Amino acid sequence: MKAILDSVATLRVQIDEVLDLAQGEAEDLPMEREEVDLQLLCEEAAADARERAAARGHEFVAEIDWSVGSVTGDVRRLRQSLDHLLRNAIRYTPEGGRILLKAEGTTAEARIIISDNGVGISEDEKARVFDRFHRGAGEQQSRALGLGLPLTKQFVEGHGGTLQLESEVGEGTFVTVTLPRGGAS
């Protein structure tokens, strides 16, 4: 019975993500506008990711500075974005690897950096990672739909922010999310 309930919950999340992506492409994605405590949000995401990372034999480090502060935005969408990025870092880092979540800010913006020393992404793959339904090499048999990065990019840009991805095969991946203090209007 638990397996059925887990499958239903996974399917619900996947359906919600497809709907979010479609609404975003139609520029009709509803976004809440409230003050979001990014320090707390990052600490909560780190706590969840730490457990998943430990289960895979990874070292997980969180450096969350008070200066990350808060932004105006949609707490649910920002949390989803962090979860997608952390899940990818954990998934694509071999056992014994290291995952870092770093959060800091200035008066103008907040920066959240997620890096790993995992398998990295080839130049060909980097050109497609933000495409809908694109799954990385080795993901063809997984339950992933290839929506995490496209949704994350859409959510971050919907907040007036940017998402930058740097990666090198065999060296790992470095993702920087930058969010303006005022959020998007």
MARFIKE-644003 format. One record per residue (C-alpha): chain; residue in three letters; residue number from 1; x, y, z. Coordinates in pm, 1 decimal, decimal comma, padded with zeros to 6 digits. Each point is the difference from the previous one (the first is absolute). Layout:
// residues N
('A' 'ala' NUM (X Y Z))
...
END
This chain:
// residues 185
('A' 'met' 1 (00000,0 00000,0 00000,0))
('A' 'lys' 2 (00285,2 00239,9 00082,8))
('A' 'ala' 3 (00149,6 -00055,3 -00346,5))
('A' 'ile' 4 (-00332,2 00095,7 -00160,9))
('A' 'leu' 5 (-00031,4 00315,5 00212,0))
('A' 'asp' 6 (00359,8 00095,5 -00079,8))
('A' 'ser' 7 (-00065,9 -00049,0 -00371,9))
('A' 'val' 8 (-00315,6 00212,1 00017,7))
('A' 'ala' 9 (00189,7 00277,8 00182,2))
('A' 'thr' 10 (00278,6 -00009,5 -00261,4))
('A' 'leu' 11 (-00253,6 00013,1 -00282,8))
('A' 'arg' 12 (-00174,9 00298,4 00162,7))
('A' 'val' 13 (00328,9 00191,2 00021,4))
('A' 'gln' 14 (00079,0 -00081,3 -00363,6))
('A' 'ile' 15 (-00344,3 00116,2 -00116,6))
('A' 'asp' 16 (00035,2 00322,4 00200,1))
('A' 'glu' 17 (00341,3 00061,3 -00156,9))
('A' 'val' 18 (-00130,7 -00051,7 -00353,3))
('A' 'leu' 19 (-00284,7 00243,8 00072,4))
('A' 'asp' 20 (00241,9 00255,3 00149,4))
('A' 'leu' 21 (00223,1 -00024,5 -00304,0))
('A' 'ala' 22 (-00292,1 00042,7 -00239,7))
('A' 'gln' 23 (-00135,4 00298,7 00194,4))
('A' 'gly' 24 (00344,5 00158,7 00009,3))
('A' 'glu' 25 (00044,4 -00034,8 -00372,6))
('A' 'ala' 26 (-00338,4 00162,6 -00047,7))
('A' 'glu' 27 (00120,3 00273,7 00238,7))
('A' 'asp' 28 (-00292,4 -00083,4 00225,3))
('A' 'leu' 29 (00178,4 -00160,2 00295,8))
('A' 'pro' 30 (-00150,9 00128,8 00323,4))
('A' 'met' 31 (00272,0 00118,7 00238,6))
('A' 'glu' 32 (-00056,5 00107,1 00357,2))
('A' 'arg' 33 (00159,4 00327,2 00108,0))
('A' 'glu' 34 (00096,3 -00008,2 00365,4))
('A' 'glu' 35 (00312,8 00045,7 00205,5))
('A' 'val' 36 (00205,8 -00319,0 -00014,4))
('A' 'asp' 37 (00263,1 -00062,2 00267,5))
('A' 'leu' 38 (00271,1 -00155,5 -00216,1))
('A' 'gln' 39 (00218,3 -00088,7 00297,4))
('A' 'leu' 40 (-00278,8 -00215,0 00145,0))
('A' 'leu' 41 (-00092,4 -00139,2 -00341,4))
('A' 'cys' 42 (00361,5 -00104,2 -00066,0))
('A' 'glu' 43 (00035,1 -00152,6 00348,2))
('A' 'glu' 44 (-00313,8 -00210,1 -00052,9))
('A' 'ala' 45 (00110,0 -00111,9 -00347,0))
('A' 'ala' 46 (00346,0 -00082,2 00137,1))
('A' 'ala' 47 (-00147,7 -00213,1 00279,6))
('A' 'asp' 48 (-00198,4 -00206,4 -00251,7))
('A' 'ala' 49 (00289,8 -00027,1 -00243,8))
('A' 'arg' 50 (00244,9 -00096,6 00274,6))
('A' 'glu' 51 (-00199,1 -00319,5 00066,2))
('A' 'arg' 52 (-00014,7 -00092,4 -00370,6))
('A' 'ala' 53 (00369,9 00077,3 -00041,8))
('A' 'ala' 54 (00097,4 -00210,6 00302,2))
('A' 'ala' 55 (-00200,2 -00292,3 -00138,5))
('A' 'arg' 56 (00217,5 00019,2 -00314,3))
('A' 'gly' 57 (00324,4 00029,5 00198,7))
('A' 'his' 58 (00057,1 00368,6 -00079,8))
('A' 'glu' 59 (00143,9 00274,5 00213,0))
('A' 'phe' 60 (-00253,9 00282,6 00012,6))
('A' 'val' 61 (00107,3 00349,1 00103,1))
('A' 'ala' 62 (-00232,6 00296,5 00051,1))
('A' 'glu' 63 (00146,4 00349,8 00034,1))
('A' 'ile' 64 (-00304,1 00220,6 00047,9))
('A' 'asp' 65 (00093,0 00355,0 00088,1))
('A' 'trp' 66 (-00250,5 00233,7 00164,9))
('A' 'ser' 67 (00067,9 00244,3 -00286,5))
('A' 'val' 68 (-00208,4 -00215,1 -00235,8))
('A' 'gly' 69 (-00293,8 00171,1 00170,8))
('A' 'ser' 70 (-00337,6 00005,7 -00166,7))
('A' 'val' 71 (-00156,6 00072,0 -00337,3))
('A' 'thr' 72 (-00351,3 00062,4 -00123,9))
('A' 'gly' 73 (-00127,4 -00311,0 -00170,9))
('A' 'asp' 74 (-00172,9 -00334,8 00003,7))
('A' 'val' 75 (00134,6 -00215,0 00281,7))
('A' 'arg' 76 (-00132,3 -00324,5 -00151,6))
('A' 'arg' 77 (00158,9 00060,4 -00340,4))
('A' 'leu' 78 (00331,6 00107,0 00152,0))
('A' 'arg' 79 (00006,2 -00311,8 00218,8))
('A' 'gln' 80 (-00080,5 -00216,2 -00301,8))
('A' 'ser' 81 (00292,6 00158,7 -00182,1))
('A' 'leu' 82 (00242,0 -00071,9 00283,2))
('A' 'asp' 83 (-00126,1 -00356,2 00029,7))
('A' 'his' 84 (00046,3 -00064,9 -00372,8))
('A' 'leu' 85 (00355,5 00135,2 00003,9))
('A' 'leu' 86 (00097,5 -00191,1 00313,2))
('A' 'arg' 87 (-00160,0 -00321,5 -00125,9))
('A' 'asn' 88 (00201,5 00027,2 -00323,9))
('A' 'ala' 89 (00323,1 00063,8 00191,0))
('A' 'ile' 90 (-00061,3 -00307,9 00213,3))
('A' 'arg' 91 (-00108,6 -00216,9 -00294,6))
('A' 'tyr' 92 (00299,6 00083,4 -00219,1))
('A' 'thr' 93 (00268,7 -00021,6 00264,9))
('A' 'pro' 94 (00159,1 -00342,2 00050,2))
('A' 'glu' 95 (00011,4 -00152,1 00347,1))
('A' 'gly' 96 (00238,0 00183,9 00229,7))
('A' 'gly' 97 (-00038,7 00329,5 -00185,0))
('A' 'arg' 98 (-00055,9 00346,3 00141,5))
('A' 'ile' 99 (-00305,4 00225,6 -00038,0))
('A' 'leu' 100 (00007,7 00365,7 00106,8))
('A' 'leu' 101 (-00293,9 00234,8 00054,8))
('A' 'lys' 102 (00121,9 00355,0 00051,3))
('A' 'ala' 103 (-00229,4 00297,0 00051,0))
('A' 'glu' 104 (00101,9 00363,8 00036,3))
('A' 'gly' 105 (-00113,6 00341,2 -00108,2))
('A' 'thr' 106 (00052,2 00370,7 -00047,4))
('A' 'thr' 107 (-00247,8 00283,5 00037,5))
('A' 'ala' 108 (-00098,8 -00040,4 -00366,9))
('A' 'glu' 109 (-00022,7 -00378,9 -00036,2))
('A' 'ala' 110 (00013,4 -00343,3 00158,0))
('A' 'arg' 111 (00221,6 -00278,1 -00137,7))
('A' 'ile' 112 (-00047,9 -00371,3 00050,9))
('A' 'ile' 113 (00274,7 -00225,8 -00128,6))
('A' 'ile' 114 (-00025,1 -00376,3 -00027,4))
('A' 'ser' 115 (00312,2 -00183,3 -00105,3))
('A' 'asp' 116 (00119,6 -00355,6 -00011,5))
('A' 'asn' 117 (00304,6 -00197,7 -00104,3))
('A' 'gly' 118 (-00208,2 -00245,1 -00199,5))
('A' 'val' 119 (00011,2 -00126,0 -00355,9))
('A' 'gly' 120 (-00049,3 00342,5 -00158,6))
('A' 'ile' 121 (-00178,6 00086,7 -00322,3))
('A' 'ser' 122 (00146,5 -00014,7 -00349,7))
('A' 'glu' 123 (-00016,1 00300,7 -00231,8))
('A' 'asp' 124 (-00265,8 -00175,2 -00212,0))
('A' 'glu' 125 (-00213,3 -00070,8 00307,2))
('A' 'lys' 126 (00038,9 00355,2 00137,4))
('A' 'ala' 127 (-00169,3 00132,2 -00312,9))
('A' 'arg' 128 (-00308,3 -00212,7 00077,5))
('A' 'val' 129 (-00032,2 -00022,3 00379,8))
('A' 'phe' 130 (-00267,4 00269,7 00009,2))
('A' 'asp' 131 (-00207,6 -00163,4 -00275,2))
('A' 'arg' 132 (-00331,4 -00152,1 00107,3))
('A' 'phe' 133 (00006,2 -00376,5 00047,5))
('A' 'his' 134 (00375,1 -00021,7 -00062,7))
('A' 'arg' 135 (00162,3 -00253,8 00225,5))
('A' 'gly' 136 (00371,8 -00025,6 00042,3))
('A' 'ala' 137 (00207,6 -00295,2 -00106,9))
('A' 'gly' 138 (-00082,5 -00297,3 00218,1))
('A' 'glu' 139 (-00343,0 00136,9 00092,6))
('A' 'gln' 140 (-00195,3 -00186,3 -00265,7))
('A' 'gln' 141 (-00106,1 -00270,3 00246,3))
('A' 'ser' 142 (-00076,1 00231,0 00291,9))
('A' 'arg' 143 (-00337,9 00132,2 00113,0))
('A' 'ala' 144 (00117,0 00355,6 -00069,4))
('A' 'leu' 145 (-00192,2 00181,2 -00273,4))
('A' 'gly' 146 (00266,9 00253,9 -00086,0))
('A' 'leu' 147 (-00198,8 00292,3 00141,7))
('A' 'gly' 148 (00208,1 00103,7 00301,7))
('A' 'leu' 149 (00245,7 00236,9 -00165,2))
('A' 'pro' 150 (-00248,3 00155,4 -00246,5))
('A' 'leu' 151 (-00241,9 00065,8 00288,0))
('A' 'thr' 152 (00274,9 00136,0 00223,1))
('A' 'lys' 153 (00113,4 00240,4 -00271,2))
('A' 'gln' 154 (-00360,7 00107,3 -00061,0))
('A' 'phe' 155 (-00064,8 00055,7 00371,5))
('A' 'val' 156 (00322,6 00194,1 00055,1))
('A' 'glu' 157 (-00059,3 00220,9 -00304,0))
('A' 'gly' 158 (-00360,4 00050,1 00115,4))
('A' 'his' 159 (00150,2 00160,4 00310,2))
('A' 'gly' 160 (00211,3 00232,0 -00214,6))
('A' 'gly' 161 (00308,7 -00208,8 00072,4))
('A' 'thr' 162 (00260,0 -00192,0 -00194,5))
('A' 'leu' 163 (00124,3 -00357,2 00000,6))
('A' 'gln' 164 (00354,0 -00073,7 -00116,5))
('A' 'leu' 165 (00140,1 -00348,0 -00045,0))
('A' 'glu' 166 (00368,2 -00080,8 -00035,7))
('A' 'ser' 167 (00120,9 -00354,7 -00033,7))
('A' 'glu' 168 (00289,2 -00208,7 -00120,3))
('A' 'val' 169 (-00005,0 -00374,8 -00058,0))
('A' 'gly' 170 (00169,4 -00178,8 00288,0))
('A' 'glu' 171 (00024,5 00318,0 00207,5))
('A' 'gly' 172 (-00358,7 00067,5 00107,0))
('A' 'thr' 173 (-00260,2 00270,0 -00037,5))
('A' 'phe' 174 (-00038,3 00350,1 00142,4))
('A' 'val' 175 (-00345,3 00165,3 -00010,6))
('A' 'thr' 176 (-00058,9 00359,7 00109,1))
('A' 'val' 177 (-00349,0 00137,4 00061,2))
('A' 'thr' 178 (-00012,5 00377,5 00036,3))
('A' 'leu' 179 (-00320,1 00166,1 00121,7))
('A' 'pro' 180 (-00061,7 00374,0 00019,8))
('A' 'arg' 181 (-00118,2 00131,0 00336,2))
('A' 'gly' 182 (-00322,5 00146,2 -00139,5))
('A' 'gly' 183 (-00099,8 -00301,5 -00208,8))
('A' 'ala' 184 (-00175,7 00024,4 -00334,7))
('A' 'ser' 185 (-00311,4 00209,4 -00037,3))
END
